[in-house]
Amino acid sequence: MFRLRNFLYISEQLLDDYLSVIDGYSYEEEHRTERKSSSKQGEANVGIPALSGKGAASGSNETEIQKSVKLTQAAKFQRIYEFLEKNDLKYYELMNESEWDKITREDFIEVLVNIRFSKMKELVQTIGQLETLANAFQPFIEQTLIDADAQKKIDSFKGLEAINKGNEIACVLSFENTKEFQMVAYLDEQYFRVEQDNFVGSFYALCKIQRKISQGEKIELGEIFEGIKNMPINRTQRRKMPKNLNNPAEIKDVVKGPAAVVIPVAIYR
């Protein structure tokens, strides 16, 4: 189905990967040939013995124009979307247990969902906005809005952002009618079309199911110490490490099953 879309996020790498499978190659431009024809009519003198007069003369010209047309990301997406539609693309605005059970790993689904970013991302972003606001007002008031202790805490949270810099941003996609069946997605910062503040309200998302999280299982978003926990160290080194390597309570963000981890192709209105 042809639709006009306003993209907030679109993964260029996935578009190229999927198109190369569908078409057998990837390309950035199309070469098109357009032909235009025109005709001219005029008068011609007719001379025959014992007969004279005027008649009509006509002729036509054909012009060929060759164009190199850039294939946009939106056009690539439409090509993939049409292919998926022909191969049973599933669409969901609401979700229940019966429909959820039909969804399997590797399925492509289009969903209408609300989107929130991980608590750590939202907290760090809010703190940065408050610091900017406080610094803007500081010249106009005598009282210090951010004291030394508060500044240390702000710098600590900025350090958390620095640790996560360059990593994918975790977000949660939720259906409007239920708190269950949430989907965790990881967005690559380079493919954002708008600032994250614009992700307010409901959006369409085209996703691929990477794995499902069963009832009783859970997944933690933005776990800071995950890399440290998985380091190959000996027992002596492990005993010296802090016992609690979990995220602080302020940014602890857990999604419980039934849920899923999805690979987002695009988010749009």
DRENKE-658803 format. One record per residue: x, y, z of N, C-alpha, C in turn. Coordinates in pm, whole numbers, plus 50000, padded with zeros to 5 digits. Example, Ala and Ser with C-alpha at 12.3 -4.5 7.8 and 13.67 -1.06 7.14 Angstrom:
<marpas>
513194943150780512304955050780513204967050780512854977550708513674989450714512905000350787
</marpas>
This chain:
<marpas>
500854988050000500005000050000500885012450000500595021849912501405033949901500935044050004501885048750087501565058850187502675069350190502285081650221503275092250242503645092250390504935091550418505395090050556506365101250593506315104850721507265114350778508175106450871509425104250832510325095550906511025103151019511005097151137511755102351251513065094651269513035082151225514225073551236514145063451122515275061451054515305051550947516725046250932516875033250938518195027050934518645024950790519575033150747520075032350610520765018950584521485014050684522205001350666521234989850643520144989350722519164978650704518474979650569518164991850526517524993550395518394987550285519684990750288520584985650185520744970450194520844965250317520984950850334519764943450281518584948150316517354941350274517114942650124517414954450069517234956249924518174947449844519374945649893520334937249820519884922749816519104918649917518554905049917517324904249826516454914149835515224914049755515514914949606516384924349568516664926849426517914919649376518714914549467519944907849427521114917249410520904930049439521964940149430521484952549504522414961449533522054974249594522474985349500521764996549503522075007549412521595020649472522195031549428521865044749478521145053249373521325049549246520715057449138519985048549039518985054148977518295047548866518495055948741518665049248628518785056348500517465054748424516845065748396515545065548331515625072548195514855067348103514785073247969513355078047945513225090647909511915096247878511895100447731510825097247663510685100947522509535110747506509805121447438508785131447411508645132947260507415132947214507185134647069506375147347046506655153946935505925165946898505645165546748504565171546707504195171746565503995186046519504285188246388504125201346330503205200346208502375209946195501505210446078501705223646006501675222945871501845235145792501135233845659501295243445575500665243245444501695240445337501275232945235502165230045121501435233244992502145239244897501565242244766501445229544683500325227744618500085215944533500005220444388500785214444302500765218044161500555206044072499425205144009499105194343916498635200943787499035195143674498575201143548497065203243547496655214543510495245218543499494585219443636495425218443751494825219143884495825225643977495415234744052496315241044149495565243444279496325244444395495695246844524496675244944638496175243744760497015242044879496575229644957497535222545022497225210845104497945211545237497645202445327498255202145461499435192745462500525196745531501715188345546501995186445694502305174645736502565172045879503845164145895504475165546014505685158246047505805157146198506575147646249506725145946394508195144146429508545148946550509905147646603509845140446738510785131746763510835124646891512155127846961512045132047088513225135747167513405125747280514615121147299514915111547405515755118447513515285117647638515985123947752516385113147851517645112747887518135103147985518425110248116517955104348228518115110348360518735100248456519585105448546520065097448658519305102148782518495093348838517615096948949518135090649078518335098849181518825093749309517705086349381518015074549430517045066549503517105070549650516055076749701516045081749838515785070549938516035073350064515765063550168514275060350176513435070550157511995068250158511575058750046512205060349927511875051549814512355037349841513515035949903514025022649939513085015950039512645023950137511725018450237510435013650171509895021550079508655017850012508815004849935509965002949872510234990549797510234978549892510864980050007510894969150106509514966650163508794977750193507454976450251506514968950157506564972150029505714965249931506064950449922507334947349931507764933249929507214925950052507304932150169506824925850292505304924350290504624934150235503164933350224502714921150145503444918250039503114906649956503454893550027504244894450133504664882450206504144882450349502904887150366502184885950492502774894450604502984907350578503394916650683502254918250783502554916550911501524917651015501494931951070500264937151092500094950651145499264950051273499694957451377499004957351506498894971451562497674975151599497444987451675497264984151823496654972751850496414967951986497004953851996497184949152120497774935952136497084928552250496924915452229496414906652333497204893552328496934884752421497714872452433497574863552310496374862752256496134854252140496964858852020496944872051993497714877451881499214876451907499604878552031501024878052066501614864252041500834854052071501314840252053501544836751905500874843951817501034841351673502344847051618502914856651690504134863151643505324854351677506184852251579507354843651600508634851151566509734845451608511034851251579511234852251427511854863051384512134866051243510934872351171509784873351238508634880051176508904895051162508394900851053508364915351040506964920051079506904930351162505624935651205505634950951195504474956451163504274970851169503334973551285503734982751373502954985151494502715000051513501595003151578501295016751621501525017051771502535024451816502985023551955503365037152011503445037652145504065048852214505515045152240506405054952237507835052352249508415060352365509165053752448509945060752551511375055752547512295064752579513695060952586514025055652725515175049352740515555043452869515605054252977515395050053101515395059553212516715066953222517825059953195519125066453202519225077553098518795074752975518845084752869517965096652903516775094052953515855104952986516355113253104516945106553204517445113653321518625122553286519575116953211520745124753170520325136653084519355134652998518875145352911518195156352993517385152253092516705162053177517695170053260518705163253316519715170153396520475180253310520815176453189521505185753099520675197953068519365196053051518475207353024518375216653145518315210753266518245218853388519535226953408520665220753380521945227853393522015239453296521595237253173521595247853073520675259353115519495255853169518535265853214519085273853331519715266953428520275273653545521385283253504522245279053413523345287653367522815299853292521695298253224521115309453149520545320053243519975315553357519365324853453520375330853551521525324453565522505328453666522895343253661523115349053544523515363253541522455372953593521195368353602520105377453639519715376553786520275367153860519935365554002521215364454084521115367954212522285367754299522525353854359521475346354376521605333154440522145322854342523025314154393523575303454311522555292254297522195289154175521175278854152521755264754165523005263154126523645249954134524875251254224524805245454344525955246154434526975235354398528085234854471529185225754439528745211154448527915207954550527475194154566526575189754450525675198654410524785195554297525575194154168526605202454152527415201854031528165188754022528625183554137529305170554138528385159454090527125159954136526165149854095525855150953944525755163353897525515165453754526675159853672527885162553718529075157553647529125142253649528645136253759528615121653768527675115753664526505121953650525545117053550526065119353409526815130353389527425132553259528445121753229529115116953335530065106053318529375093453272528155090953323527385079353278527055080653129526725092853086526425094952944527665092552859528835096752911530075094752836530385079952819530085071952924530295057552916529465051552804528255056652791527315051052693527415057652555528275067752542528375075252418528795066152304528125067252193528465059052078527735045852074527115041952187526335029752189524925032552136524205021952107522825023652062521935028152178520915035752146520005041052248518845031352267518665026852389517585017452419516265025052433515205019352378513875025052395512845013852406511675017252454510605007552475509385011752394508855002252316507645004452237506474997852308505425005652333504285000552411502975002552335502114992452344500774993552286499895001652380498905008252322498055017252399497125009852494496744997652460495704990852537496224981752648497554980352661498074971252762499494974952802499864971352926501234973452973502114961352942501484950652899502244938652862502664939552714503434929552674503874928252535504684940352486505494945852576506364956852537507504951652449508044960552369509134956852279510324966052302511474959952322512704967552344513444968752211513824981052177514544983652052515794991852084516794990352000518044997852015518255005951888518285019151904518355028351791519775033951776520245034051653521555039451622521435054651607522215062151683522085076751685522265083251548523075077251462523345083551333522145083251238521125075251271519985074051181518765081951228518935090251332517825098851375517625110051274516375112651238516035123651148515645136351227515255134651353514805145851436515435144351575515325154951655515785154251794514855144851873515405138951977514625129152053513445135352127513465148452147512345155352210511075154352126511225151451998510075150751907509325137551916509845128051991509185115052003508095115752110507045123052081505925124752174504655120252102503905111352166502675106352104502865092452046501995088951953502025075751891502725076251757503415065251725504165064351600504025050351541504205049551411504295036551345505765032151347505965019251359507315013751356507305000651277508254999251188508454986651117509634979651182509394967751235510404960651314510494946051273511634940251304511834925951290511994920051429511274909251458511374902851589512714895651600513524899951696514824893351716514684881651812513984883951923513694872952017512544876952106511834867152157510724869652249511164866552392510654874152485510964872552627509744866552694509914854852749508794847352806508354853152940507164849052983506654852753115507654848253221507994857353314508954854053419510374858353386510684860453258511994865653219511964880953219513144886953215513224901553211514484905953137514494918353097515644924253031515854938153090517124941553120517434954653177518024963553069517494975753062517934985252960519114993453011520064995952921521175005052953521995000653071522304987753082523094982853195524534987553179524984995853273526295002353263527434992453279527274983253372528394974553410528384961153338527594959953234527474947153163528834942453111529594951753053530904948053000531864943353107531804949953226532694946153336532324932453390531024929753399530564916753451531054905353363531164907753235531524897153141533034896353114533814904353186535264904153165535864890853213536794885253138537434872653179538504875353287538114874853415539044877453524539084865453618540164864653696540314853353788539574855853918539574846054007538794846854131539294858054221540614860054226541174870454313540714884254267540764886554138540304899354084538814901354105538054890454088536604891554106536234894654251537014889054349536734891754490536984906354525537884912954453538194926954480537164936454420536374931254328535364939754263534184942054357533494953454345532284955854426531254944954403530554941154509529554930454496528354934754414527994947454427526824952354354527254960054230527104953654115527444960153989526194962553905525094965453975523844968453906523694983553891522834987453800522565001753781521995007853909522295020553937521665027354050520155027354037519475028254150518005027454151517375038154062518035050054053517465061153975517365057853826518225049053779518225046253635517965031453605517605023753706517315009653684516035008553602516105001453493515005001153398514824986753348513794980153394513594965853365512274963953289512334956353183511134952353108510914937553131509724934053178509414920053210508584913653099508784900553082508024893052984506584890953028505684888352935505934886252792506294899352720507404898752648507914910352577508764905352460509444914652394510294910552281511404920752261512464916052202513534924952153513364925652001513294937851949513054939451806514164947651741514314945551610515264953451530514444963751453514584976551485513774986851418514334990751282513514990051180513914994651047513645009451033512455013751077512085027851066510965031051165510935043851205509865049051288509325061451216507995062551206507445073051120506015076351160505545087451104504145091451118503465090350983
</marpas>
